[in-house]
């Protein structure tokens, strides 16, 4: 699967209110900079190893690490929704 399609699909799973708005390869291509936007109007970015992204399609432990990194990045761009409890 294409890394951008994989990251967009994984992002929908870990933080449905955040969206991948850009994926840029760093010079040399060893890592990808993923930019996210959500409900706060803030844009957040994280860098992920291209090798880890490719391995995440095959290995659950690597997929978990990539998902955690995306979730931490998404936490900056998604506002918590109050549940109405006092």
C-alpha positions as CSV (number, residue, x, y, z in Angstrom):
1,X,0.0,0.0,0.0
2,X,1.2,3.5,-0.7
3,X,2.6,5.2,2.5
4,X,0.2,8.2,2.2
5,X,-2.9,5.9,1.8
6,X,-1.7,3.8,4.8
7,X,-1.2,6.8,7.0
8,X,-4.6,8.4,6.1
9,X,-6.4,5.1,6.8
10,X,-4.6,4.7,10.1
11,X,-5.3,8.3,11.1
12,X,-9.0,7.7,10.6
13,X,-8.8,4.7,13.0
14,X,-6.8,6.4,15.8
15,X,-8.4,9.9,15.7
16,X,-11.4,10.3,13.5
17,X,-11.7,14.1,14.1
18,X,-8.2,14.7,12.7
19,X,-7.2,14.7,9.1
20,X,-3.9,14.2,7.3
21,X,-3.5,17.4,5.3
22,X,0.0,16.9,3.9
23,X,2.7,14.2,3.7
24,X,6.2,15.5,2.6
25,X,9.3,13.4,2.2
26,X,12.3,14.9,3.9
27,X,15.5,15.4,1.9
28,X,17.1,12.0,1.4
29,X,13.7,10.3,1.8
30,X,14.5,8.5,5.0
31,X,11.5,10.1,6.8
32,X,8.1,11.6,6.1
33,X,6.7,14.7,7.7
34,X,3.0,14.2,8.3
35,X,0.9,17.3,9.0
36,X,-2.5,17.0,10.7
37,X,-5.5,19.4,11.2
38,X,-8.5,18.9,13.4
39,X,-11.2,20.7,15.2
40,X,-9.0,23.4,16.9
41,X,-7.7,25.2,13.8
42,X,-4.2,24.2,14.7
43,X,-1.8,22.3,12.4
44,X,0.5,19.8,13.9
45,X,3.4,17.9,12.3
46,X,5.3,14.8,13.2
47,X,8.2,13.0,11.5
48,X,8.0,9.3,10.9
49,X,10.6,6.9,9.5
50,X,9.8,5.7,6.1
51,X,11.2,2.3,7.0
52,X,8.8,2.1,10.0
53,X,5.9,3.1,7.9
54,X,6.6,0.4,5.4
55,X,7.2,-2.2,8.2
56,X,3.9,-1.2,9.9
57,X,1.9,-2.7,7.1
58,X,3.4,-6.1,8.0
59,X,4.1,-6.0,11.7
60,X,1.6,-5.2,14.5
61,X,4.1,-3.9,16.9
62,X,5.5,-1.3,14.4
63,X,1.9,-0.4,13.4
64,X,1.2,0.3,17.1
65,X,4.2,2.6,17.4
66,X,3.1,4.5,14.3
67,X,-0.5,4.7,15.5
68,X,0.7,6.1,18.9
69,X,2.9,8.7,17.3
70,X,-0.1,9.8,15.1
71,X,-2.4,9.9,18.1
72,X,0.0,12.1,20.1
73,X,0.2,14.4,17.2
74,X,-3.5,14.4,16.7
75,X,-4.1,15.3,20.4
76,X,-2.7,18.7,19.6
77,X,-5.3,19.4,16.9
78,X,-8.5,17.9,18.3
79,X,-10.5,19.7,21.0
80,X,-12.0,17.4,23.7
81,X,-15.8,17.2,23.5
82,X,-17.4,17.6,27.0
83,X,-19.7,14.7,27.8
84,X,-22.2,16.7,29.9
85,X,-21.4,15.0,33.2
86,X,-20.8,17.2,36.2
